[in-house]
Amino acid sequence: MPTKPDASTQQPVTINELELLAVEIGRNESAEPVRSLLIRMTTDSGTEGWGEAELRWRAEELGPREDLLLSALAGRSVFDTEELQTSELLEAAPLRSAVEMACWDLLGRTVGRALCQLQGGNYRRRVPLAVRLSGGNTQRTVQLARELVDQGFHTHLLSSTGRPEQDVMTLRAIREGGGDRLELRLDAAGAYDAETARDLCEELDGLGIELVIDPLATEELYPVASLRRQTNVPLAVWRAIHGAGDVLAAVRSGAAGCVVIDLQRIGGILPARRCAAVAQAGGIMALLAGATSVGVATAAMLQLAAATPALACLSEAVYHQLRDDVLVERLETTDGMLVVPQGPGLGVEVDRRKIERYQVG
């Protein structure tokens, strides 16, 4: 006798409502507050899904943009994620990512499963997290690094100051204060020309630096490949990666042994999985970049990392710095790792009262 389908799978899954909300939440350190755009979408059945992007739209823009987006998305099935990504209104990669994220949240809630269970299962239930350090004040940075090590965060990503001597001095001081267990990365942020980058890598050789990300002031991969042949320090590319084709180019050119995959740059979870698959096939490491997030996008990245073996860890995330988030229950952090939430969809519930408290405009 045929099994009767679960009622949840028969619910309407077409989009009928959309809302854009800009929020801003402060951080514990002296860094700028996190400003983020949340998107709420609902289906005909009233099921609600959330997405998030780093888009600094003004409050007065949101109403007109809501109307425009809804005109393109109303009546569309949340199962058609590939087709939705082709809409001209979603040309901006961060917006595509947020809409796709909300669709996945809706889809998971409709069938009552966490997103990771729909994309490969719980390969990992905890995701290692790299934390970013500012390189401006060496003494203060070293102190913060020690505090983070005590909290269980053993992978640190230092932001370049644009001054190689300062970067080297700070990394050396962090290494001396944090011990050999500490994994150190430098985000050079495309700050250096070829000669300066080569000299910097020479100074860093022997410090046990795990990665130097974007060492050159270019998104061209062949100059990075040339630098890689001249240094023993492992290199990674981030800002040049806008899709799977760029990952393939990085593999073919030999530009780096690692690529950093950023949902904001490539436009969503499915494109990120394609990038990770290409990196894995090409024999290079793939990290997942943690955008500034008030909780929703961080949950999405955890779901993605949980289901994708090739994504070893979050390259960074600011979640641990937030004074608050927009979630009913805060994401769990343990031993420098974020625990993958197991609820349906993205695994988290959004607190509308918090959104009202932190809403911009």
N, C-alpha and C positions, 0 to 999 in steps of 0.2 A: 504494500500500500504506500503510495507516495507520501513523503513527509510534507506536512503543511508548512509553508514558508512562515518564518517569524514575522510578526506584525510590523516590527520596526523596519524591515526591508521593504514594506509596501507603503511607507509614508512618502508623501510628495517630497522630492528633493530638488525642486526648482527654486531659484532665487526670486524673492518678491519684495525684499526690503533691504536697504543699505544705509549705513550711518558712518560718518567720518568724525573722529574725535581727536583733537590735539591735546596732549598732556605733557607735563613737565614735572620731574621729580629730582630732588637734590641727591648729592652723593656725600658719603661720610668724609672723604678727603676734600681738599680745596679745589678739586676739578670742577669744571662747569657742570650744571645740572643736565640730566638726560632729557632731551626733548624728543617726543615720538608721536607718530600718527597711528592711531588705532582704527581699524575698519571692522564694523559689525555687520554681518549679513544674516538674514533669516530666510527660511524656506516657507512654503505654503502651510506647513504643519506647525510653524512657530519655533522650530529648532533654530538655535542661535550658534553662529560660528564667528571666531575672531581671528584677525590677522594684524600684523604690525610692520611698519616700515619707518626708516629714518628719513622722513620728508618734513621739511620745515615750512609747511603751508601756513599762511596767515588764517586767523579765525574767520575773517570775512570771505575767504575763498571757499570754505568747506561746503556751504550750502549749494552753490552753483556746481561744484565738482561732484557732490553727491547726486544731484539730478542727472548730470551728464553720464556718470558711471552707471547709475541704475537703468537709464534708458538703454544701455548696451548689455546689461547683465540680467535684467528682469526676464523671467521665464526660462532662463538657461539652467541646465542641469549641473549640479555641483560635481557630477561624475565626469563631465567633459573638460577636465583641467587642461588638456593639451589644446583643445579648440579655443578655450577662453584666453589662453596666452597669446593667441594671434590677433586679438582685438587691437585696433589702432589706438584706442583710448588707453591701452595698457603698454604703450611703447616704453615708458620709463621702467627700468628694471626693478627699482624698489617697490613701485606700485604693483607690478606683476607679481612680485614675491608676496606682498601682503594679501592680494586677492586670492592667489593660489593657496596661501596658508589658511585663509578663512574657509575656502572650499574643502580643504582636507579636514579641518576641524568639523565642519558640517557633515561631511561624509562619515567620519569616524563616529560622531554622535548618532547619526542615523542608524548605523549598524551596530552601535554599542561596543566599539572596539577602539583601543588606543591606536594612533597613527602608526607606530612602530610595528604593530601586529598586522597591519595591512600592507607593509612594505618589506617584510622579511623577518619580523619577529624580534624578540628581545635578545639580540646578539650580545649586548652589554646592558646592564642595568644601572651602571654608574659611569659617568663620562669625565675623564680627567680635564682639568681646567687650567689654562695658563692665565696669569694675571699680569696686567700692564703696569709698568713703573715709569714715572716721569724722570728724565735724566737731568733736570735743571740744577738741583742742589744735591751734590754727592752725599753729604752727611745725612741729609733727611731721607734720601732714597735708600741708602744702606740700612737705616733704622727701620724704614717701612718694610724692606725686604726681609729683615730678621723677624719682624712681627708676623709677616705672612707665612714664613717658614714655620713659626710656632703654631700657626693656625692650620698647618697641613698643606699649604700651597707651595709646591716644590718646583714649579715651572714658571719662570718669570720672563716677561717680554719687556725689554727696555726701549722706550721711545728715544730715537736719536735727537740730539740737540742741534745737529748740523755742524758740530765742531768735533772732529775725530779725536782730538786729544782728550776732550771732556768725556766722550763716550767710552774710550778705552780706560780712562782713570776710574769712571764709575763702575764699569763691568768688573775691573780688577778688584775694586773695593768690595763689591757685592760677593764676588767669588771667595775672597778671603774671609768675609763675615758669614757666608752661608754654607761653606763646606762643599765637598765634592758631590754630595747628593743633589745639590741644586742644579737644575737644568736652566741654562741661560740662553736667551735669544735676543737679538738686536733687530728692531724694526728701523732700518735706515731710511725708510719712507722716500726713497728716490732722491736722497739729499746730495749724493756725491758724483763727481765726474770719475772717469775711468782710472786716472792716476791716483786720485785721493782714495777711491774705494780699494784699489790694490794695496796701497800703503796701510789703510785701516785693517784690511784682512791680515796683512803681515804682522801687525801689532797684536791682533787678536789670536793669532796662531799660538797654541800652547795653553790658552785659557780655558779650553774645553767648551767653547761656544757651540751650542747645538745647531743654531741657524743664524744667518744674517739674511733678513728679508728685504727685498727690493734695494740692493746696494747702489744702483745706478739711477741717474736722473733721466730715465727713458722707460717706455713700455716696450721697446724693441727687445726681442729675446736674444738675438745673436751677440750683441755686446756683453750681455750677462753670461752667455756661454763662453765667450772669450775670457772674461774675468775668472770664471770657474776653472778654466784650464791653468790659471796662474796662481791658484791658492788652494790650500788644504782645508780652509774653513768652509763648512757646508753652506750652500746658498739656497734661498727659496724665492719664488716669485708670487706676488699677490695681486698687485694693482693692474697687471697685464692680463689677468684671467677674467674673461667675460663670458666664457662658455667652454664646451667640451673641445671645440676646435683649437682654442688657445692652449689647453692642457696638452693636446696632441702635438702642437707646435713646440711646447716646452720640452716634451719628451724627445722629439726628433732633433731639435737643435742642441740638446744637452745643456740647456740653460741652467737647470737646477735639479737637485735631487728631491725637491719638495715643492708642491704648489699649495697655496692657501685659497680655499674656496669660500667665497663670500656671497651669501644669499642676496644681499643688496645689489651686488654687481652682476650676478648671472640671472637673476629673475625668478628664483623659486627652488622648491624642494626637488622636483623632478630633474631640472637642469643640474642641480648639485649632485644628484646620484649619477647622472651621466658623466660629469667631470670626475667623480671618484672612481668610476669604472674604468675610464681611460687612464687615469693615473695608476691604478692597480695593474692594468694590462701592460703599461709601460714600465713598470718596476720602480716607480717613484712614490714617495710618501705624499699623502694628502691630509691637510689639516682643515678644520672648519672654522672660519672666521666668525667671531661673536660680535654682531653689531650691537651698538648701544640699544638697550632694550629695557622696557619697564616690566618685563615678565613674559609676555605672550610670545615674542620671537625667540626668547631663550628656551622656552618650553618646546617650540617647534624644532629648534636645532638639536635639543636633547633627543627628541623622537627620531630625527634623521640619523643622528650618530648611533643611537641604539640599534637601528635596523641596518646599518651600513658598515660592515667590517673594515672597509678601506679607510674610513674616517677615524683616525686614531684618537683624536681629542679635539676639544675646542681650542683654537689658536689663542683666543682670549674671550672674555666676557666681562662686562662691568657689573653684573648682577650682584656680586658680593659687596660692591661699594654702595649700592642703593640704600637710602634711608628708609624706603618703603617701595612697594610695587603696586600693581593694580589687580593682584590676585587675591582670592579669598584665603588661600593658604600659601604661605611662602614656600618656594622651592627648597628642598632639603639639600644642604651641603655637608659632606662628611669627608674628612681626610683629603681635602683639596679636590674633591670630585662633587659634581652635581648629580643627584639621584634622578633617574628618569621617571616622571610621573606616569601612573598607570591608568588614569581615568580615560574615558572615551575621547576621541579626537586628539587634541593636543595634550590632553591629560590634566588640564587645569580649568578652574572656574574663575571668571572675571567678576570683580566686585564693582558694581556700578556706583556705589557710594564713594569709593576711592577715586573713580574717574571724575566724579563731580568735584571732589576735593582738589584734584590736581589739574583740572581742565584749564587750558589756556584760552583766554578771551571770553 
